[in-house]
Amino acid sequence: MRFNKIVRFVLLFVCIWGCSNSSYKKDVNSAASFPEQHAPRLEWWQQARFGLFIHYGPVSLSGKEIGWSRGSSIPVDQYDNLYKDFNPVLYNADEWVSVAKAAGMKYIVYTSKHHDGFCNWDTQYTDYNIMNSPFKRDLMAELAEACKKQGMALGFYHSTCDWRHPDFPLTSPGGTVVREVFNLDRYTEYLKNQSVEIIKKYGPLLVMWYDVPQRFDSIRGKSVINSIREVDPGIVVNNRTGAKGDFDTPEQRVGSYQDKRPWETCMTICQQWSWKPNDNMKSAADVIRILVRTVGGDGNLLLNVGPMPDGRIEPRQVEVLKQVGAWLQKNGESIYGTRGGPWKPNSTLTSTRKGSKVYLHLLQYNIGELWLSDPGCKVKSTSFIGGGQVRFEQLDGKLHLTFDQALLDPMSSTICLELDGSAMDLPAISIGDSFVATASNVYNGMTDSYGPQMAFDNDSQTRWATNSGTKQAWLAVDLGKEYPVQRVRIDEAYAYRVQKFEFQYRSGQEWKTIFTGQKIGMGFEQTFAPVVAREFRLNVLDATDGPTIIELNLGI
């Protein structure tokens, strides 16, 4: 989900209201206030809404991806010995926490151990740890102390798998190689022992964030969760031990609207999880739009940075985070302590709510009006957060909002609606995008399940699919009127089936090519000079098997 300002187009909002939610009472401004009991702590985490993910370790010396580059782009022996040169002499935990606070983040999740097995703390269970590097300082102890001092909630990412540990069944590259000899029960005890050690040494913790369970099933995963809850009954745990845990974790994408179970999108500020020189980076506007789309879907955003080998967070990343924080200083009331809805996110609008207020986050800044279904109760007032008039009228079952485009914030503008009643009692509703999708081929003619519209529904669980053996196909969208499009993102369900394609727009009766490409995969993105058109098309010229696309998103 490295794509930035992805929007799809909405021409008319026709809405019904939905979703019943309770209001929050816990204070997210003080980490010291998060509760001891599990349910209130989960609620505290959910209302905090925005956290900092940090992936760090010796791999930063290489500029390659953490864990996954072991045995692929970096030979195993070379990777496993990077720690002998790892000496982040400019590491300052107080500065890391200060950056998170300046960004408006309420908690930090830091990598204790990734899939490569290297431990960033002084652990008694393996010598493969930070104390045996030239640095010889406990990174996690210093971070825990800085968080306590500055009132920042802390949690740790701890890989469920370990491709270096001799008892884990799988090894590098990417956990694809099966060991001849292993002992998963013994490894499970190792995982439990380290998890408990972390909580005892650095707690109280908000969350333990596990990852890539591989051979762990729900029973084994639940045993890990039970072991840490014997030490801290209130700790929040994600869904990657093999067991369900407390919350879902869509990765590198904004999750779909979900208000019955908590969730958290984890996403990188650049492309890699760990530091890479000159990596492509999201702008502050990109991050803000991702944040408001996530919270509007009733989720949290855990935004990742990968510090440099010397221990500093890259200055350009720090600058983006500060800009996000400045926006939150003004608009934070529409994020912290809110729930998603009542309107579900789409390409133009996402909404949050709290008490009697609904906050409308505008994802485009070339519009001057919105048509919404009447909320069924009186709207008392409307205005931009920070000032600025928004005119409204309620008639004929519609709520019509008009405003001066000059008042719009390119980052994301927020309109506050004050209702004559509770916004929390309103049901959640979908806002339809006014477009028409067509395709040359649909899998077995099953248009309801695999039709072209599935590639434009902002749902990662659906897809457009073609018949097996299809080598050429096209997927097109008619936006209803002309828009200036200058970027596209495509997620292919089965990576690299597409071998050659062109992206096009219609001019009269002719399709004109904007750019050509080869492999697509997951998270393909391309920017180009703005093209003003109504219809756009992905034209697959060659594929190894039937092309199938999860999402095709256009951006202005």
C-alpha positions in Angstrom: 0.0 0.0 0.0 2.7 2.4 -0.9 0.2 4.4 -3.1 -0.4 7.9 -1.9 -3.3 10.2 -2.9 -5.6 7.5 -4.2 -9.1 8.7 -4.8 -12.0 7.5 -6.8 -14.8 9.7 -8.1 -18.2 10.5 -6.6 -20.7 12.5 -8.4 -23.8 12.2 -6.2 -24.3 11.0 -2.6 -27.5 9.1 -2.0 -27.4 7.9 1.6 -29.2 6.1 4.4 -27.8 6.3 7.9 -26.5 3.4 10.0 -24.4 2.0 13.1 -24.8 2.2 16.8 -21.7 3.0 18.8 -20.9 3.9 22.4 -18.9 7.1 23.2 -15.4 7.0 24.6 -14.5 8.2 28.1 -10.8 7.4 28.5 -8.1 10.1 28.1 -5.8 9.4 25.2 -3.5 12.3 25.9 -1.7 10.5 28.7 -0.1 7.1 28.2 0.0 6.7 32.0 -3.8 6.7 32.0 -4.4 3.6 29.9 -6.3 1.1 32.1 -5.1 -2.1 33.6 -8.1 -4.2 32.6 -8.3 -5.6 29.1 -11.6 -4.2 27.7 -10.9 -0.6 28.8 -7.3 -0.8 27.5 -8.6 -2.0 24.1 -11.0 0.9 24.1 -8.1 3.3 25.0 -6.1 1.9 22.1 -9.0 2.3 19.7 -9.7 5.9 20.6 -6.0 6.8 20.3 -6.3 6.1 16.5 -2.7 7.0 15.4 0.5 5.3 16.3 4.2 5.1 15.2 5.5 1.8 13.9 9.3 1.4 14.0 11.2 -1.3 12.1 14.9 -1.3 13.0 18.0 -3.5 13.3 21.3 -4.3 11.8 19.7 -4.7 8.3 19.6 -0.9 8.1 23.3 -1.1 7.3 22.4 -2.8 4.0 19.5 -0.6 2.9 17.6 -3.8 2.2 14.2 -5.1 3.6 14.2 -6.4 7.2 13.9 -10.2 7.5 12.8 -10.8 3.9 16.2 -10.0 2.4 17.9 -12.7 4.4 18.9 -15.4 2.0 17.5 -13.6 -1.0 19.2 -10.3 -1.8 21.7 -10.8 1.0 23.4 -14.2 1.6 22.4 -15.7 5.0 25.9 -15.7 6.5 26.4 -12.0 5.5 23.0 -11.0 6.9 23.5 -12.8 10.2 26.8 -11.1 10.7 25.6 -7.5 10.1 25.1 -7.0 13.8 28.9 -7.1 14.2 29.0 -3.7 12.5 25.8 -2.3 14.0 26.6 0.8 16.0 23.8 3.4 16.0 25.8 6.0 17.9 23.2 8.8 17.2 20.3 6.8 18.6 18.4 9.0 21.0 15.2 7.5 22.4 13.9 10.8 23.6 14.1 12.2 20.1 12.2 9.3 18.7 9.4 9.8 21.2 9.4 13.6 20.5 9.0 12.9 16.8 6.0 10.7 17.5 4.4 13.3 19.7 5.1 16.1 17.2 3.2 13.9 14.6 0.2 13.7 16.9 0.7 10.0 17.5 -0.5 8.4 20.8 1.5 5.2 20.9 4.7 3.5 19.6 5.2 -0.1 18.4 8.8 -1.0 18.1 10.4 -4.2 16.7 11.8 -6.3 19.5 12.6 -9.2 17.0 11.8 -9.5 13.3 11.8 -12.7 11.3 15.6 -12.6 11.2 15.8 -13.4 14.9 17.9 -10.5 16.0 16.9 -9.1 19.3 17.0 -5.4 20.1 17.1 -5.9 23.8 19.3 -7.5 26.5 17.6 -11.0 26.4 18.8 -14.0 28.4 17.5 -16.4 25.8 19.9 -15.8 22.9 23.3 -14.2 22.3 22.0 -12.9 19.0 21.1 -9.5 20.5 22.0 -5.9 20.7 24.4 -6.3 23.7 26.8 -8.3 21.5 26.9 -5.6 18.8 29.5 -2.7 19.0 26.6 -0.6 20.4 26.2 -2.6 23.6 23.2 -0.7 24.8 19.6 -1.9 25.3 17.6 0.0 22.6 14.3 -1.1 24.1 15.1 -0.2 27.7 16.0 3.4 26.6 12.9 3.7 24.5 10.7 2.4 27.3 12.2 4.9 29.7 11.7 7.8 27.2 8.1 6.8 26.7 7.4 6.8 30.4 9.1 10.2 30.8 7.1 11.8 27.9 3.8 10.1 28.5 3.8 7.9 25.4 2.1 4.5 25.3 4.5 1.7 24.2 4.1 -1.7 22.6 6.4 -4.1 20.8 6.3 -5.9 17.5 7.6 -9.5 18.0 7.8 -11.9 15.1 5.9 -15.1 15.7 8.2 -16.9 13.2 12.0 -16.9 13.4 13.9 -18.0 10.3 17.2 -18.1 12.1 16.2 -20.2 15.1 17.1 -23.9 14.7 13.8 -25.1 16.2 11.5 -23.1 13.9 10.4 -25.4 11.0 11.0 -22.8 8.2 14.0 -20.8 7.3 15.1 -18.2 4.7 14.5 -17.0 2.1 11.1 -15.8 3.2 10.3 -18.9 5.3 10.1 -21.0 2.2 12.7 -23.6 3.1 11.7 -26.5 5.4 14.3 -27.6 8.0 15.1 -31.3 8.1 15.2 -31.1 11.9 13.1 -28.8 14.1 11.1 -28.7 17.3 8.1 -26.4 17.1 7.1 -27.1 20.7 10.5 -26.0 22.0 10.4 -23.0 19.8 7.0 -22.0 21.1 8.4 -22.0 24.6 11.2 -19.8 23.4 8.7 -17.4 21.9 6.7 -17.4 25.1 9.7 -16.9 27.3 10.9 -13.9 25.3 7.5 -12.3 25.2 7.1 -12.6 29.0 10.6 -11.3 29.4 9.8 -8.2 27.4 6.6 -7.4 29.3 8.3 -7.9 32.7 11.3 -5.7 31.7 9.6 -2.9 29.9 5.9 -3.0 30.9 3.3 -1.9 31.4 2.7 -2.2 27.7 -0.2 -1.2 25.6 0.1 -3.9 23.0 2.1 -7.0 21.8 2.1 -7.0 18.0 3.0 -10.4 16.5 3.6 -11.3 12.9 3.7 -14.1 10.3 2.6 -17.2 12.4 3.3 -19.7 9.5 3.2 -23.1 11.3 1.3 -21.7 14.3 -2.4 -22.6 14.4 -5.1 -21.0 16.5 -4.5 -23.3 19.5 -0.7 -22.7 19.6 -1.3 -19.0 19.0 -3.8 -18.8 21.8 -1.3 -20.4 24.1 1.1 -17.6 23.4 -1.6 -15.0 24.2 -2.5 -16.8 27.4 1.1 -16.9 28.5 1.5 -13.1 28.3 -1.9 -12.4 29.8 -0.7 -14.3 32.9 1.8 -11.5 33.3 -0.4 -8.7 32.1 -4.1 -9.6 31.8 -5.0 -6.3 30.1 -2.5 -6.3 27.3 -3.9 -5.9 23.8 -2.8 -8.4 21.1 -3.2 -8.4 17.4 -4.4 -11.3 15.1 -1.0 -12.7 14.0 -0.1 -15.4 16.6 -2.3 -17.8 14.7 -5.2 -16.9 17.0 -7.8 -14.3 16.4 -6.5 -11.8 19.0 -8.2 -8.4 19.7 -7.9 -6.7 16.3 -7.3 -7.2 12.6 -4.3 -5.9 10.8 -4.7 -5.0 7.1 -1.2 -4.3 5.8 -0.1 -1.7 3.3 -3.7 -0.9 2.5 -6.5 1.0 4.2 -9.0 -1.5 5.6 -12.7 -1.6 4.6 -15.3 -0.1 6.9 -15.6 -2.3 9.9 -17.2 -1.2 13.2 -18.0 -4.6 14.8 -14.3 -5.6 15.4 -11.3 -3.3 16.0 -8.7 -3.1 13.3 -5.5 -1.3 12.5 -3.9 -0.5 9.1 -0.1 -0.8 9.2 1.6 1.1 6.5 5.0 2.4 5.6 5.8 6.1 5.2 8.2 5.0 2.4 8.1 1.7 0.5 10.3 -0.5 2.7 9.7 -1.3 6.3 13.3 -0.8 7.1 15.4 2.1 6.0 16.4 2.4 2.3 18.4 5.3 0.9 16.3 7.6 -1.3 13.2 5.4 -0.8 10.0 6.9 -2.3 8.2 8.7 0.4 4.6 9.7 1.0 3.8 13.4 1.4 2.1 14.9 4.5 -1.1 15.2 2.4 -0.8 11.5 1.5 -0.5 10.5 5.1 -3.3 12.7 6.3 -5.7 11.3 3.6 -4.7 7.7 4.6 -5.3 8.6 8.2 -8.8 10.1 7.7 -9.8 7.2 5.4 -8.6 4.7 8.0 -10.4 6.4 11.0 -13.4 7.0 8.8 -13.6 3.2 8.3 -13.4 2.9 12.2 -9.7 1.8 12.2 -6.4 2.9 13.6 -3.4 3.8 11.6 0.1 2.5 12.6 2.5 4.4 10.3 6.0 3.0 10.0 9.4 4.6 9.8 12.7 2.8 9.5 15.6 4.7 11.2 18.9 5.1 9.6 22.0 3.0 10.5 23.2 5.8 12.8 20.0 5.7 14.9 18.3 8.8 13.6 14.9 8.9 11.9 15.5 10.3 8.5 15.1 14.1 8.6 12.8 14.2 5.5 10.5 11.7 7.2 10.6 13.8 10.4 9.5 16.8 8.4 6.5 15.0 6.9 5.5 13.8 10.4 5.7 17.3 11.8 3.4 18.5 9.0 0.9 15.8 9.8 1.1 16.8 13.5 0.4 20.5 12.6 -2.7 19.4 10.7 -3.8 17.3 13.7 -3.3 20.3 16.0 -6.1 21.9 14.1 -8.2 18.9 13.2 -7.5 16.4 16.0 -11.0 16.6 17.5 -12.2 14.9 14.3 -9.8 12.0 14.8 -9.1 11.2 18.5 -11.8 9.5 20.4 -14.1 9.3 17.3 -15.8 6.3 15.6 -16.0 5.8 11.9 -19.2 6.8 10.0 -22.0 7.3 9.6 -21.0 7.6 6.0 -18.6 4.9 4.9 -15.4 6.2 3.1 -15.3 6.6 -0.6 -13.1 8.6 -3.0 -14.4 12.0 -2.1 -15.6 11.8 1.4 -14.9 10.0 4.7 -16.6 10.8 8.0 -16.1 10.4 11.8 -18.4 11.1 14.7 -18.4 11.8 18.4 -21.3 12.9 20.6 -23.6 15.1 18.6 -21.0 15.9 16.0 -20.2 14.4 12.6 -17.0 15.4 10.9 -16.8 15.3 7.1 -13.3 14.9 5.7 -13.0 16.0 2.1 -10.5 14.1 0.1 -10.7 16.3 -3.0 -10.3 20.1 -3.1 -11.9 20.9 -6.4 -15.5 20.7 -5.2 -17.8 23.3 -3.8 -20.8 21.3 -2.8 -22.0 18.0 -1.4 -25.4 16.3 -1.6 -26.2 13.9 1.2 -29.3 12.1 2.3 -31.0 13.9 5.2 -29.7 12.5 8.5 -33.2 12.2 9.9 -32.6 14.8 12.6 -32.0 18.5 12.5 -28.6 19.8 11.6 -28.1 22.8 13.9 -24.9 24.2 12.3 -22.1 23.5 9.8 -18.7 25.0 9.5 -15.1 24.2 8.7 -12.9 23.3 11.6 -10.7 26.4 12.2 -13.3 28.7 10.7 -15.0 29.1 7.4 -18.6 29.2 6.4 -20.5 26.2 5.1 -24.0 26.8 4.0 -26.6 24.1 4.4 -30.2 23.3 3.7 -32.4 20.3 4.5 -35.2 19.7 2.1 -36.8 16.9 0.0 -34.9 14.3 2.0 -31.5 15.7 1.2 -28.8 17.6 3.0 -27.1 20.1 0.7 -23.8 21.7 1.7 -22.1 24.5 -0.3 -18.9 26.3 0.4 -16.2 28.4 -1.2 -13.5 26.2 -2.8 -10.9 28.8 -1.7 -11.5 27.7 1.9 -10.4 24.1 1.2 -7.2 22.7 2.7 -5.1 20.7 0.1 -4.1 18.4 2.9 -7.8 17.5 3.8 -10.5 19.9 4.9 -12.9 19.0 7.8 -16.5 20.1 8.0 -18.2 19.8 11.4 -21.9 19.1 11.5 -23.6 19.8 14.8 -26.7 17.6 15.1 -29.8 18.0 17.2 -29.2 14.6 18.7 -26.6 11.9 19.0 -24.5 11.0 16.0 -23.6 7.7 17.7 -27.1 6.3 17.2 -27.1 6.7 13.4 -26.7 3.6 11.2 -23.6 3.3 8.9 -24.3 3.7 5.2 -22.5 3.2 1.9 -22.0 6.2 -0.4 -22.2 5.0 -4.0 -19.6 6.1 -6.5 -21.2 7.1 -9.8 -19.3 5.2 -12.4 -19.8 2.4 -14.8 -17.2 -0.4 -15.1 -17.0 -2.8 -18.0 -14.6 -5.6 -19.1 -13.9 -7.8 -22.0 -14.3 -11.0 -20.0 -15.7 -12.1 -16.6 -14.9 -15.4 -15.0 -17.5 -18.0 -16.0 -19.9 -15.1 -16.6 -20.3 -14.6 -12.8 -20.7 -10.9 -12.9 -22.2 -10.6 -9.4 -19.0 -12.2 -7.9 -16.2 -11.3 -10.4 -17.6 -8.5 -12.5 -15.6 -5.4 -13.4 -17.3 -3.3 -10.7 -15.4 -5.4 -8.1 -12.2 -3.7 -9.1 -13.6 -0.3 -8.1 -15.4 -1.1 -4.8 -12.6 -0.2 -2.3 -12.9 -3.8 -1.0 -9.7 -5.9 -0.9 -11.8 -9.1 -0.5 -13.4 -8.7 -4.0 -11.9 -8.8 -7.4 -12.5 -8.7 -11.2 -11.5 -12.0 -12.6 -11.3 -13.5 -16.1 -11.6 -17.1 -17.4 -8.7 -19.5 -17.0 -6.3 -19.4 -19.9 -7.2 -15.8 -20.9 -4.1 -14.1 -22.3 -5.6 -10.7 -23.3 -8.3 -8.7 -21.6 -9.4 -5.2 -20.8 -11.0 -3.4 -17.8 -12.5 0.0 -18.3 -14.3 2.6 -16.2 -16.6 5.5 -17.2 -16.5 8.2 -14.5 -19.7 9.9 -15.7 -17.9 13.1 -16.6 -14.4 14.3 -17.3 -11.8 14.5 -14.6 -8.1 15.4 -14.6 -6.4 12.0 -13.7 -2.7 11.9 -13.1 -2.0 8.7 -11.3 -3.1 5.1 -11.1 -2.7 2.3 -8.6 -3.4 -1.4 -9.5 -3.5 -4.4 -7.2 -3.2 -7.7 -9.0 -4.7 -10.7 -7.1 -2.2 -13.2 -8.5 1.1 -11.4 -8.9 2.7 -11.1 -12.3 0.1 -12.9 -14.3 0.1 -9.7 -16.4 3.2 -9.6 -18.5 2.5 -6.6 -20.7 -0.2 -3.9 -20.6 -1.1 -0.4 -21.6 -3.1 2.2 -19.6 -5.4 4.3 -21.8 -8.0 6.9 -22.0 -10.8 7.4 -24.5 -10.7 10.3 -26.9 -13.8 10.3 -29.1 -14.0 6.8 -30.5 -10.3 6.1 -30.0 -8.4 4.7 -27.1 -5.1 6.5 -26.6 -2.2 5.1 -24.6 -0.9 7.1 -21.6 1.8 4.6 -20.7 2.8 1.0 -21.2 4.1 -1.5 -18.7 5.0 -5.1 -18.0 4.5 -6.8 -14.7 1.9 -5.4 -12.3 1.8 -7.3 -9.0 0.5 -5.9 -5.8 0.8 -2.1 -5.2 1.7 -1.1 -8.8 1.6 2.7 -9.1 2.3 5.2 -11.8 2.0 9.0 -12.1 1.8 10.9 -15.4 1.0 14.3 -16.8 -2.7 15.1 -16.0 -5.1 13.6 -18.6 -8.6 15.1 -18.7 -11.0 12.4 -19.7 -14.2 10.5 -18.8 -13.1 6.9 -19.6 -10.0 5.1 -18.7 -8.9 1.5 -19.5 -6.3 -1.1 -18.4 -5.6 -3.1 -21.6 -3.8 -6.4 -20.9 -1.8 -7.4 -24.0 -0.2 -10.6 -22.6 -0.8 -12.7 -19.5 0.4 -16.1 -18.3 -3.2 -16.9 -17.2 -6.5 -15.1 -16.7 -5.8 -11.6 -15.3 -7.6 -10.8 -12.1 -7.5 -7.3 -10.4 -8.4 -6.5 -6.8 -8.5 -2.8 -7.2 -7.8 -0.2 -9.8 -7.7 3.3 -8.3 -7.4 6.6 -10.1 -6.0 9.8 -8.6 -6.3 13.4 -9.4 
